[in-house]
Amino acid sequence: MAQNRITELMKRIRQKEFRKRTQGKCLFSLTPKAQIALGFYTTIMPTKKPTAQKVNAANNKPLRSTQRFICEETGAVLYKNQIGTFYPVGGEKVRITPEDVK
């Protein structure tokens, strides 16, 4: 009797642990007024390898990457409003704004 209770408890725990995912539905018509609907569920999903994350070797904390644009002539850090797009026309560089690109 106790074995049945433990088995039932483990079954309930396992059911709550995995969220059911709807795989599909099927509707059967027995008569014009009587229908039965069946639902197919997936309780086991394949696991995927997590993406690699770079960590600091000294303290094993995740690293955060940043991106900076540096002017080749002055070596100063450029901000988003200082960066422009140019297109060569007749030997001259014509500036194109982000609105023009859109």
C-alpha positions in Angstrom: 0.0 0.0 0.0 2.8 2.4 0.9 4.6 1.5 -2.4 1.5 2.6 -4.3 1.4 5.9 -2.5 5.1 6.6 -3.2 4.6 5.7 -6.9 1.5 8.0 -7.1 3.4 10.8 -5.4 6.4 10.4 -7.8 3.9 10.4 -10.7 2.4 13.7 -9.5 5.8 15.3 -9.0 6.9 14.3 -12.4 3.7 15.7 -14.0 4.1 19.1 -12.3 7.8 19.2 -13.2 7.3 19.2 -17.0 5.0 21.7 -18.6 2.8 20.1 -21.2 3.3 21.5 -24.8 0.4 21.2 -27.2 1.6 19.0 -30.2 -1.7 19.0 -32.0 -5.5 18.6 -31.8 -7.9 16.3 -33.7 -11.7 16.5 -33.9 -13.7 13.4 -34.6 -17.4 13.5 -35.6 -19.3 10.5 -34.3 -22.8 11.9 -35.4 -23.8 15.3 -36.6 -24.5 16.3 -33.0 -21.7 14.4 -31.2 -18.0 15.1 -31.5 -14.9 14.0 -29.7 -11.8 16.2 -29.5 -8.4 14.7 -28.8 -5.3 16.7 -27.8 -1.8 15.5 -28.2 0.8 16.8 -25.8 4.6 16.6 -25.6 5.9 16.2 -22.0 9.5 15.4 -23.0 11.4 18.1 -24.9 14.9 17.5 -26.3 17.6 19.5 -24.4 19.9 21.8 -26.3 23.5 22.6 -25.4 23.6 26.1 -23.8 25.5 28.9 -25.6 29.0 29.5 -24.5 29.6 32.4 -22.2 33.0 34.1 -21.7 34.0 34.5 -18.0 36.8 36.2 -16.2 39.6 33.8 -15.3 40.3 35.5 -12.0 36.9 35.4 -10.4 34.8 33.3 -12.9 32.2 36.1 -13.3 30.6 36.6 -16.8 32.2 39.2 -19.0 30.2 42.0 -20.6 31.3 43.1 -24.1 31.2 46.7 -25.2 31.9 48.3 -28.6 33.5 51.7 -29.2 34.2 53.5 -32.4 37.6 55.4 -32.4 38.6 58.1 -34.9 41.6 57.0 -36.9 42.9 60.6 -37.2 42.6 61.8 -33.6 42.2 58.6 -31.6 39.1 60.0 -29.8 36.1 58.0 -29.0 33.2 58.7 -31.4 29.6 58.8 -30.3 26.6 57.6 -32.4 25.7 61.1 -33.5 29.3 61.7 -34.7 29.4 58.7 -37.0 28.3 59.2 -40.5 27.8 57.2 -43.7 29.3 58.5 -46.9 29.0 57.5 -50.5 31.5 58.5 -53.2 30.0 60.6 -56.0 32.2 62.2 -58.6 35.3 61.9 -56.5 33.6 63.5 -53.4 32.2 61.9 -50.3 28.5 62.7 -49.9 27.1 62.2 -46.4 24.0 60.0 -46.0 21.9 60.4 -42.9 20.2 57.4 -41.2 16.8 58.8 -42.3 18.1 58.7 -46.0 19.1 55.1 -45.5 15.7 54.2 -44.2 
